[in-house]
């Protein structure tokens, strides 16, 4: 079963959650027969990324920690966090 997840906020807590999710993803898949797909990352000041197919959160996390920005031009969105939450 695939679970879609939208991250509303990608500051310290959002990044820590993402690291934990990446660390535990194999366990979630094996023990719970589920997969987690992050379809949106939204920030107040750094923009939003949206992809119904799922985002490469490891790459987004790595680039964000290196540059402080969300760098993924093909999935850049003008949607606000509230609009993303309504669609989730």
N, C-alpha and C positions, 0 to 999 in steps of 0.2 A: 504494500500500500504506500502510495506517495503522499507525503504531507508537504504542502506549500507553506512557506514562511516569508513574511515581510519584516525586515528589520527597520523599525522606526527609531532612528538614532544610531549613530556610528561613532560615538565618542569612546571614552574609556570602557564603559559597561558594554556597549555594542561590540566593540572589538574583542573584549574578554569573552563575551558569549560566543562570538564567531570562532575564536581559538578553541574554546571548549567543544563546540559543535564539531569542528574539524577533527579534534582529537577523539571524540566519541562516536563518530559517524559509522565506523565499522561495527561497533557494538550495537548501535541502534538497528543497523541493517540485519545483523545476525540474530540477535536476541528478540527483536520485536517485529521482524519481517516487514520493516518499514524503511522508507527512504525519505530524507528531508531535502527539499529543494528550496533554496532561497531565491525568490522571484523579485524581490525589491529591497533596496537599501536606500533609506531616505535620511537626509540631514537638513538641518535648518539653514546652515550657512555654506555647505559644500555641494549642494545639489542632490539629485536623486538618480538612481539607476533602476530600471525596470526591464524584466524579461520574463515572459510567461514560461519559456522553456527552462529558465533557471540561469543564475549568474555564477560565474567562477569566483566564489567567495574567497578562496585561498589567494588568487591573484589580486582581487580587490583589496584584501587585507594587507598583502605585501606592498602594493603600490601606495596605499593610504598611509601606512606606517613610514614609508620612505619619503613621500612627498607631502603628506598632510592633506591630500586631495583625493577625490573619487575620480579615477582616470579610466574611463571605459566609454569612449565616444559613441560606439554603436548602440549602447543601452541607456544613454543619457536621457533624462526625462524632465519635463517642466512641471510634473505633478507634485503637489504638496504632500506632506506626510498624511494629512487628513484625507486627501483624495485617494492616496494609496491604501490607507486603512479601510476606506469604504469599498474599494475594489477587492480587497483580500478575502 
